[in-house]
Amino acid sequence: MSRISYINGSYVHHYKAYVHIEDRGNQFADGVYEVIPVRQSNLIDFKPHLDRLNRNLKKLKIKFNYSGKALYFIFNRLIYLNKIKNGIIYLQISRGTAQRDHAFPEYIEPNFFITARNKKINNKLIEEGVSVITTKDLRWKRCDIKTISLLPNVLAKQEAIDKNAFEALLIGSDEIINEGSSSNFWIVKGNKIFTGPLSAKVLPGIVREVLINIINKEKIDFIEEKFTLQEAIDSNEAMITNSSTVITPVVKINDKVIGNGMPGPITIKLHQLIEKNIIEQIVK
Ligand code: PMP
């Protein structure tokens, strides 16, 4: 089966999907992206992803005129054409193609493309948890915008992989854990769940948003508060969240064991609740 992607209005063979060399995404990382989960061939949390995309386009003054309805249709078509069961949709929108110049033209057509791929659900992650490392947060001062400028994130993740860890937590100059290289970070102390408040140092993750809604609905103790590496090491449970793996328990930080070294009861409970929320979105 040949893989099909979508680029600037056309469905094309994946290996024939190109942008121009003077695409501003390519030259300046002048663009935004989204990763939307697919479960049992259904889009999950489409609306909050679309809302975040629109907020980010506005922040970068990129004028993209596809409606949410059109995107929903294209995403579903790609799910069908590529026979996606469980996986992800990746959408990238750059400002467009123009002669290289830092300032951008007033009238410019965005370049955008969408890819779809299957991704196996790895149950071992939730059953056993993962190890993470910490590294300096070298990113710019607007980490709240989901731009394709990801070099510090890429280097941090590679550092984690080179050290046999799953993720790198990014530590600010104030010793606070801001988030992971591609995830939000949470800890549990006693019965209380903590994650850092939204700020320019944190990406407003969709799983973060959905999970906070669930936590509030279930009346579980929750505090949006900054915490340090030492506080995380001293916590009872820790976890990371993102759209590709939803909730992943963290059982070691820099080789220091968290709690009893196994995914804790609150993490497991949150995982069950968010999975229930996903199943409820799947059309029978
Ligand atoms: N923080 C960063 C830096 C990320 O790259 C991601 C994943 N895109 C997240 C948090 C989690 O966001 P989401 O839950 O929307 O996948």
Residues whose N, C-alpha, C, O or C-beta is under 5 A from the ligand:
A	BS01	PMP	E179 G180 S181 S182 S183 N184 L203 P204 G205 I206 V207 R208 T241 N242 S243
